């Protein structure tokens, strides 16, 4: 597995400054919670592929919220 360095990502402009990030983080967390609930709901119905996709989006939005809290965005 590759090791990623945040400073390298900044230098290569894979993540960039985003001063409004902390304001947007709350919305991202709300979206992540909704996606996680969707994943649980469809998993209960035996829809494994759909549950996996919803869980993936929950992880994406939580990761984005973490970046936003640090005043960065992808």
Wavefront OBJ file of the C-alpha trace (Angstrom):
o trace
v 0.000 0.000 0.000
v 1.272 3.450 -0.882
v 2.050 6.017 1.782
v 0.638 9.453 1.056
v 2.130 12.671 2.307
v -0.201 15.644 2.725
v 2.603 18.111 1.997
v 3.326 16.331 -1.285
v -0.383 16.466 -2.190
v -0.388 20.221 -1.508
v 2.757 20.757 -3.561
v 1.329 18.776 -6.481
v -1.993 20.635 -6.060
v -3.945 17.446 -5.484
v -5.469 19.267 -2.530
v -5.766 23.034 -2.449
v -6.571 25.693 0.152
v -10.265 26.228 0.852
v -10.895 28.906 3.464
v -14.656 28.249 3.600
v -14.048 24.577 4.303
v -15.026 24.547 7.980
v -18.432 25.999 7.064
v -18.958 23.263 4.475
v -17.799 20.390 6.686
v -21.108 20.210 8.554
v -23.032 19.711 5.302
v -20.635 16.960 4.243
v -21.083 15.152 7.550
v -24.866 15.365 7.206
v -24.623 13.867 3.726
v -22.332 11.113 5.022
v -24.838 10.212 7.752
v -27.645 10.034 5.187
v -25.552 7.828 2.896
v -24.653 5.539 5.784
v -28.315 5.198 6.753
v -29.177 4.431 3.131
v -26.499 1.726 3.142
v -27.971 0.162 6.281
v -31.498 0.301 4.890
v -30.697 -1.376 1.583
v -28.416 -3.903 3.283
v -31.393 -4.977 5.384
v -33.210 -5.646 2.107
v -30.347 -7.836 0.881
v -29.212 -5.304 -1.728
v -25.492 -5.812 -1.209
v -24.207 -3.981 -4.285
v -26.351 -0.919 -3.575
v -25.338 -0.991 0.099
v -21.669 -1.059 -0.898
v -22.110 1.989 -3.141
v -23.920 3.942 -0.436
v -21.252 3.042 2.130
v -18.561 4.183 -0.315
v -20.250 7.585 -0.638
v -20.514 7.865 3.149
v -16.749 7.348 3.396
v -16.166 9.857 0.593
v -18.190 12.566 2.331
v -16.545 11.965 5.724
v -13.114 12.199 4.066
v -14.132 15.408 2.352
v -15.378 16.833 5.671
v -11.992 16.089 7.250
v -10.223 17.978 4.468
v -12.680 20.866 4.776
v -12.077 21.104 8.519
v -8.371 21.590 7.754
v -9.265 24.292 5.160
v -8.431 22.180 2.115
v -10.422 20.652 -0.721
v -9.734 18.102 -3.385
l 1 2 3 4 5 6 7 8 9 10 11 12 13 14 15 16 17 18 19 20 21 22 23 24 25 26 27 28 29 30 31 32 33 34 35 36 37 38 39 40 41 42 43 44 45 46 47 48 49 50 51 52 53 54 55 56 57 58 59 60 61 62 63 64 65 66 67 68 69 70 71 72 73 74
